[in-house]
Amino acid sequence: MSISSEDEEDVPEAVLEAGMMKDLKSQEIAQVWEVVTRLRREVEHYWSTSDFYQGESEHVKEALSSVKRKLILVMELIRNKELALT
């Protein structure tokens, strides 16, 4: 089996095209990888932010519960004082 002169001319061009396709695919993969990395960092940021605000929410709930207990205690003291005065 012999290669004609036309086939010989096409071989380097085909090799170049394959190399370019490989480079284009590599570039596309690199770009997609950058997007994935950026999205992963963004998700981590939002998880961290969510954790922070969840902690703040728990703190506020505890503070509110404490205020309610103190308010109940003060109301009982006022009622007892009113009863003692009558």
Buried (B, 14 or more C-beta within 10 A) or exposed (E): EEEEEEEEEEEEEEEEEEEEEEEEEEEEEEEEEEEEEEEEEEEEEEEEEEEEEEEEEEEEEEEEEEEEEEEEEEEEEEEEEEEEEE
